[in-house]
């Protein structure tokens, strides 16, 4: 009986701390999504509606979310570049928790993600939607040519 009373208090305190916290995140979620691009945002938005507020976390280090498909319209003169990005905080579902860090390691045995600062986030379910990493140096001569003489990329806001 006493253990149940303390467990109930502990759970209430944990939920209250989660609700009132201004820190980046509590340490445990039903679902963790690595990646705040189109795929990660679609999954986290849909499932946070089903699972409830603060049961889903999105791990995304970039403070800016680019809508990369619009880059084609910028290149074609149909859109301004300023229309292609928004703060990441504005595009993550209000039902999900944004963790503004990079994922450094995944440990599926313990259902944890280690963040860049060394802290850990645990999960019941994990979605990895980390997107691509650009490597213009992977093609001989491209790193020197990109951004010059009409050489461009629809994958980078820089070029």
N, C-alpha and C positions, 0 to 999 in steps of 0.2 A: 504494500500500500504506500509506504513512504517512498520507495523507489519510483513508483508510478507518479507520485506527486512531484518529485524532483525532475523526472523525465518530462512531465508536462510543462513545468516551469522552464526547463531548459529549452524545450521546443518553442515555447512562446517567446522566450528571450531571443532565440536564434531567428525566428520569423520577424520579430520586432526590429532586431538589428538589421536584418536584410531589408526590411521595408524602409527604415529610416537612414540607412547608410548612405553617405555621400562618396564612399570610396569606390574604386573601380568595380569591385564585385565581391560577393561571398565566394566561398571556395567550392561549392558543390551545386550541380545543376542536373536536371533530368536530361537535357540535350546541350551539347557544346558544338558550335560550328566554328571551324577554323577557316577564316576567309570572309571578308566583307564585300566581295564583288557581287555581280548579278546573281550567280548561283547561290552563294552563301546567304545573301539577303532574301532571296525567294524562299529558301528552305526555312530560315529562321523566322521570317514573317508568318508563313503559313502555319508552322508548328507552334509558334508562341501563342497564336490564337487558340489552338486546340489544347495546349498544355497549361496555359495560364501565365499570368504575369510573373516575371523573374524565374521561370523554370528553364529558360533558354538563354544561353550566353553566346555572343559572337566575339571571337578573338580576331581583332584586326588592328594592326599597328598604324595604318595610314590615317591621318586626320582628314584626308580628302578622298571622296569617292568620285571617280571619273565614270561617266557613262560612255564608255569606249565606242559603242556603235555610232554615236553622234560625231565622232572624229571624221568619218567619211563625209558628213554634211558640211563640216567646217572646211574640209579640203575642196569641196564643191562650191563653196561660197553660199550655202543655204543657211548656215547657222554661225553664230559667233562662238568663239572658243569659250567665252564666259558662261555659255549655256550648257557646257558639257560636264560641269563639276559642281558638287555641293559638299558641305561638311559631312563627314561620316555620321556624326551624331544626328543629323537630320534625316538620314535614310534608313537607320536601324529602327525596327519596329519598337513602338513605345512599350510593348509587352516583353521585349527582350532586353538583356543587359549587355551593353558594349564593354568589352575589356580592351582598352587601347594599347595593346602590346603585341609583340610577335610571339608565336608559338615556337619554342626552342626544341622540344622533345615530346614525343607521345609514348606513353607506357601503357599498352593495351592490357598487360597483366594486372595492373592496379587501377585501370580506368582513370588515368590522370594525364593531364597535359602540363608540362613544365613551361612556364613563360620565360621571356627574355630576362626578367629580373630574378629568376630562380624560384618564384612562388609557384604553387601548384593549384590546378583547378581540376576537380574530379567531375565525372560524368557517368550517367547510365548509358547514354548513346552519344556517339561522336560522328559528325559529318566533316570530312575534309574537302574543302572547296577553295583551296589556296590559290588557284589560278596559275598564271604563267610567270616565269621570271625572264625578262628580256635579256638577251646576250648578243648584242650587235657585233661583238668581237668574235663570235662563233663562225662568222662568214668572212673569209679573207677580204680585206679592204673595206668592208661595210662600216666599221667603226670610224674610219677616216672620211668616208663619203656621206654618211647620214647627215641630213640637214643642209647639204650643199648641192648645187646643180640639179635641183628637182628630186633628189633622193629623199624619200620620206617614209614614214611608218604610220599605219593606222593604229598601232598598238602603244604608242607613246605620246603623251601630251607635249613632250619636248620637241618633237619633229613633225 
